[in-house]
Amino acid sequence: MIYNEIGKTGMKVSNLSFGASSLGGVFHGLREEEGIRAVNVALDHGINFIDVSPYYGHLKAEMVLGKALKDIKRDRYFLSTKVGRYGKDGVNTWDYSAKRATESVYESMERLNVDFIDLINVHDVEFADLNQVVGETLPALVELRKKGVVGHVGITDLQPENLKWVIEHSEPGTVESVLCFCHYCLNDDMLLDYLDFLEERGIGVINASPLSMGLLSMRGTPDWHPAPASLKEACRKAAEFCQQQGYPIERLAMQYSTSLNPRIATTLFSSTNPDNVVKNIEYVEAPMDEELVKEVRNIIGDQMRVRWKNS
């Protein structure tokens, strides 16, 4: 396993990390015991960064992860969670106020069975008034950083231009990391356009969703996936081509998304299946077929970097 520092935080994390969204049953049904075992398997195989949110499964992911972490030594992992995006009784809610952000951190620590959060993020800032994020949400998190309740402060979003805007309008040193998803994968490498900007400011980069929320898989996308039909079809053809070569597109996608170290500190994937956790680690540690990458990107063609809105 390769380890990289997230910006200037001092956190040296595995280049492949565990995203705990699946512990909330976000993508598929969850067998809780299996999910807990997946967390343990990830840590036992060298993964040391775990990302979660109260939004995932509307608190469920944090509660299941808390059960998994209960008997694990705290120095074995770095823990990241979020504020701003929530949900209850199947209904999504948002609240980026300073009061709610502060409350949310303490509530998350209780669910997670920890007394310290290594990285706290403002979740999906595109759903917020960005001025409120700059003027209210982030200062509340910085105050918790000063108090030693959290170690570092970051922001997350699907749209990288929103991350850039928040950084440009915040006091230097406020934002220490960004988490962006679906923009450094086989069908979309837009995140590369922002790396110089982020590096100049010492801001670490966390990549997520190397399979582009299912676009880059033989299983294909769930019904709710917001990508346009033309992009889904291009990725389906790419997946079939990889299958014909005896090289699963999931393997290629995982390898591609972890291949730009150390400029991108880590890439998050999510699975509640312990066998899939091991398989993904093996994918990342094996050499990548560079020629197949070119062929796949040619198949995706004019659908490269085609975007969609978050939901």
N, C-alpha and C positions, 0 to 999 in steps of 0.2 A: 504494500500500500504506500502511495506517495502522500506526503503531508505538506501543506502550504499554509502560509499565514494569511488570515483574512485582513487585508489592508495593513494597518498599523496597530491592530488590536492586541497582538501577542498571542492570539489563538491560532495554533497550528493544527489544522484540521485535515482529515482524510480527504483525498480528492473525490471520493465517492461518499456521499452522506445519506443518512436515513431521514426521509420525509415521512412524518407520522400521519399524514392526511388519511391514509388508508385505515388507520386504527379507528377512525370515525365512521367507517363504512361508506366513505364518500364515493368510491368507484364500484365496489362490489360488496356483497355481504361479508360479515366479519364473524369469525369464530375467535372469541376473545383470548382464549388460551393460546391459540396458534399465533395471534398477533403479538402477544407478550413474548412468546418464544422467538419470533422473528426479530424483535428488538435485541434480545440476548445474543442471538446468532450474529447479528450485525456487529455488536460490540466485540464479541469473541473473535471475529475475523478482521479486526483492525479499524472498523468505522468508529469515529469518536465525536461526530457532530450529529445532533438530532434536532429537527425543526418541526414545530407543531403550531397550533393556533386554537383558541377557543371556538373559532368558527367551524372547524372541521368536525362534522358530525354534531354540531351545536353542543359543544362541551365534551362529547363522548371521547374524542381522540385524546384530549388531555387526561381524562379520567383513566382510560385504559393505559396510556403511557405512564401515568403516575403509579399504577399497579406494577408495571414492568420495572420502573426505576426504584421502587421501594427498597429492594434488597441489593441494589448495585452501588458500589462505592462511587461517591460523587466526583472523585478525581479521574474517573474513567471516561468521562464524556463532557462535551460542551453542549449546552441546551439553549435553544432559541424558541421563543414564542412571540405572540403578536397582540396588538390592541387595535380597536377601531371597527372590526368586522365581527359580528356575532350572529346569533339566531336562536329561536325558541319555537318549539312546537312546529317545526318544519318551515318556519317563516324567517327569512334573512333580515337582519337588522344591522344598522350602522350607527356608531356614536363615537365621534372623534374629539369629544370634549376632554379637557384636562382632567376633570373630576372622574369621568368614566375610565379614562386611560389609566389613571393611578389606581383606582379600585380594581381594574381588570388584572393588573400585574399581581397584586396580592392574592386575588382569587385564583389565578393560574398557578401560583406557587403552592397554594393549598391543594389544588387538584393534582399537581405534579409531584407532590411529596418532596419539595425542595425548599430551601430558604434563600436561594440566590438564582437569578436568571443571568446567564452569560451574555445573551444578546436579546434585546427587546426591540421589536419592529413595529412600525405603523403599517398596518395591513392594507394592501390594495388601495393606494392613495387616490386612484382615479375615481373612487366613490365618494371622496371627501371634497370639501372646499379646500383647495391647496393652500390658500392663505391661512385657514384654520390649522392645517397641519403644521405650517411654518410657525405661526404665532401662538399656538396653544398646545397642540398634541406633543410636538417634539420638545418644547420647553418643559413640559410635565415629566417626560421621560428623562431628560437631562437632569432634572432635579433628583429623580430616583437614582440616577448614576452617581451624582454627587454624594448621596446618602449611602452608597454601597449596596443598594437593594438589587441593582442590575449592573452588569459589567460594561456593556456597550449598547449603542443605539443605532438602529438601522431603519430602512424603509423598504417596502416591497410594492411591486406593481407588474402588471402585464405590459404596460406601455412605458418603454424606457425614457421617452421624452418627459414624462411626468416626474420620474426620478431625477432627471437632470434639472428640471425647473425647481423642484424643492431644494436641491442642493445649492443651486445658484442663489436662492433667496433666503437661505439659512446662514446663521453665523458659522464661520469655519470651525470645524471640529465637532459640530453638532451631529452630523450624519457620518457614521464610521463604516457603514456597509450598505450595499443594496442587494436585494434579491429580485431577480427578474426571471420569468419563466417563459418557455416556448420560443426564446429568441437566440438560443445557441444550440441548435439541433440540426439535423440533416436538411430540413426543409426551410430553415430560417436562421441566418447567422447575423441578424441585425445588431446583436449585442456588441459585436466587434467594433462597430462604429463609435461606441461610447467608452471603450476601454482607456484610450489616451486621456480623455476628460477625467475619468475616475482615478486613474493612476496619478495624475498630476496633483490631485487633492488627497492622495493617500487613502482613498476609499476602497475597501475590499469588495469583491464581486462574488456573489453566490448565484449559481445557475440552477434552474429547476425544470423539471418535466422534460427529460431527454427524449422521451417518446412522443412529445408534443400532445399530451393528454390522449394518447391512443392512436394518433394519426400514423405513427411509425410502428405499427404492430400488425401482426397477422390477424389478430382479433378484430382490429378496426376500432372505429370511434363509437362511444356510447351515443345514444339518441340525442342527448342534450348538448353534444359538442357543437360550439358555435362557428366552426370553420365553414366556409362556403363549399358547395358540392364539388366545384371544380378542383379545389385543393384536396378534398377527401379522395377523389377519383385518382388524382396524380399520385398520391401517397399509396393508395391501394395497388396501383400498377407497380410502384417501386417495391412494395412489400412482396408482391408475387414474383418479381424478378429476383430478388434476394433469395426467396425460397427455392427457386429453380437452380440457383448457384450453390445450394446447400449451405447458405450463410444467412441465418435469420436476421431480418432487418432490426429486430430488437438488439441483437448483439452489435451490429454496426452502429446503431444509434447511440447506444451506451458508450461505445468506444469513442465515437466522434465527439460527444459532449464532454468527455473527460480528457480530451487530447491537447488542450491549450494551456496546460499548467506551466508556470504558476500564475499567469495573468488572471485566470478565473480560479479562485481558490478551491472551490468544491462544486459538485453537481449533486443535487438531491434527486433520489428516486424513492418510490414508495411501494411497499408490498407487505402484506400480512402473511405471506407464505415463506417460511424459513428456507425452503429449497430454492425459491426464486431469489432470495437474498444472496445465497451462496453463488447461484448461477450468475447473477449480475456482477458480483465481485470478480468471478472468474473471467467474465467477458472483458471487464476493464483492465485486468492484468495481462490479457493476451494481446499480441500485436494486431493492429488494425489493417485491413486490406484497403490501401489508399486508392487503388484503381477502382475498386467497387464503389467507393465513396463518389468518385467522379461519375461513374455510370448511373448511380442512383440520382445524383443531382441533375444529370442530363434528363433523366426520365421525368423528374419533377418539373424541370424546364421553367416556363414562365409563371409557374405557381410558387417559385421560390420567393420568400419574404411576403407572401400574401397574408394579410392580417385579418383579425376579427376583434370584436369587442368582448370584454370580460362580461361575465354574468353571475 
